[in-house]
């Protein structure tokens, strides 16, 4: 008696945490594997993955991205057909066809006392059935007529199989069996094919090929597989099949029949082609992606080496794409990307590659150049094309684009180097004002290397305690006294020495270090200011990037609590750009800070676009006149007029006005005449380390009690406070005349 143990095929199982990409590669390497069982840690079946269904899911839009790095537990059928190995073959087949026919046909899992043994397949069942028939009946036709069990089994299983099953006699190659799927695939009725050979249906040349293949299988006694069998249908179309053939021996051991199973693989091939396309093309724009771009670039460079011509790489960035995406929504942003892709296609010649590298980044491989003029013309066309208005869902949008160009072999001989240098040139084009193109120059590489070195050092600096705070006094002209000090961050590099804030602050913002750095400044400054004389306030600058951290208010609260500094003694300085970015969210944070009792100051007033409107929308405590106006106050009537207007505005709104960058007594006198309330600059003091500023503040308070300064007039030769500062070595030498 035959059991399922006689039909089992050994197959390496998978585990639930096996990744989708791993299973995909396995299916590709094992074309005969139609199912893969999934086991738990105790080797018990918990699921099954079927080849065709898996390929179709991977080929769906974004399928590869969704499932490649996910475990197959999310892809498997968690209720597979599982049967014990000692179940009788005939009973199992009959039962399974009654209630789980589809599971029987795709394959099932065989266990031995609950643990995985192997898999069962229809082909295995057919071979076992043939052995049963061979032992009991000498002739297949007699078996079909006389053995009820064999007839039931063969009819039920073979007819239900979705693949084409056919049987030919070994001696004359005439068909003796064709199932329903075979009729559908070939378009021929089985009644027309039974008893006839391939020569009756196919051209002589094609029939000869089939006969030769069949003869090889019969003579070898081995399984033969035709991976892609192009078989003509009756209607003239061609079926794409994967055919497996095996000889079935008769009672004497010689081949008596030829059994073939043909699977229609057209859908699977389409799925595989779709997967391959998704691996190499951007699904939104249908442009090559970064992977295919790299391949095309490498191929172009190889051809250029043989031909001794040039290859240009153009890196392209849409200048204001993020604004469109944020204000009009992602669907409009996607539509813009599609139109931009079409415009870029229209700019290039046949043979060039346009790719989307990600986000709003595109690139072009331009081949066959003899000089730089062709690359210059293309870069110009790209800039012009992207500068044109985009019509997006009834809205007119203008964004522009920037282009960076690198050309082989001068700028690089391999794809990675060329792309890197084109990206450097793009960075330069954007820095120069956008909407332009720039070719790579060696100085860019040197600047990039210096920047990378600075970035590495910057990441270490905070952990190694290389930062320190300097403070610059704010001097009240109303009471002739220092009323506060602004905290200024300094970086004392162990090798570079003092690094300018203009060099490292923008970099810290770019690499995401500014929040940690800003929090350190706030906490350290509050700690030091807590020891200053009570009237003196602390001013701390906040970066626009810090407002993206929604914990900013709690950070301020924590810094005040830890230091013991009163909230009213803390003044936070912001620039207009804080209010230009996420206005509602940032304004909410400012109101929360104001509610703590903290003072809010607008720095660099007059240099932005909407400063006046913001004075209406938020109750600032102070506005600081930018030093560019103060510098020209004595020589430029317009600068003086602007300063006077700001001072009048501050007075009418009840807002303190501070003039920055005061460097001479003449500037101070003019500001006093105009009614300025507070000044800051080298005339009063350069920024000083914490210890020096603390000593200076003690002197100021002491001397204020003894001999207050009543005027800073051009004719005055001695000023008690200034003299005291100079005696302590903390006042700029320009403070004396």
Secondary structure by P-SEA (a helix, b strand, c coil): cccccccbbbbbbbcccccaaaaaaaaaacccccbbbbbcccccccccccaaaaaaaaacccccccccccccccccccccccccccccaaaaaaaaaaccaaaaaabbbbbccccccccccaaaaaaaaaaaaaaccccaaaaacccaaaaaaaaaaaaacccbbbbbbccccccccccaaaaaaacccccccccccccccccaaaaaaaaaaaaaaaaacbbbbccccccccccccccccbbbbbbbbcccccccbbbbbbbbaaaaaaaaaaaaaaaccccccccccaaaaaaaaaaaaaaaaaacbbbbbbbbbbccaaaaaaaccaaaaaaaaaaaaaaaaaaccccbbbbbccccbbbbbbcccccaaaaaaaaaaaaaaaacccccccbbbbbbbbbbbbbcccccccaaaaaaaaaaaaaaaaaacccccccccaaaaaaaaaaaaaaaaaaaccccccbbbbbbbbbbcccccccbbbbbbbbbccccccccccccaaaaaaacaaaaaaaaaaaaaaaaaccccccbbbbbbbccccccccaaaaaaaaaaaaaccccccbbbbbcccccccaaaaaaaaaaaaaaacbbbbbccccccccaaaaaaacccccccccccccccccccaaaaaaaaaaaaaaaaacbbbbbcccccaaaaaaaaaacccccccccccccccaaaaaaaaaaaaaaaaccccccccccccccaaaaaaaaaccccccccc
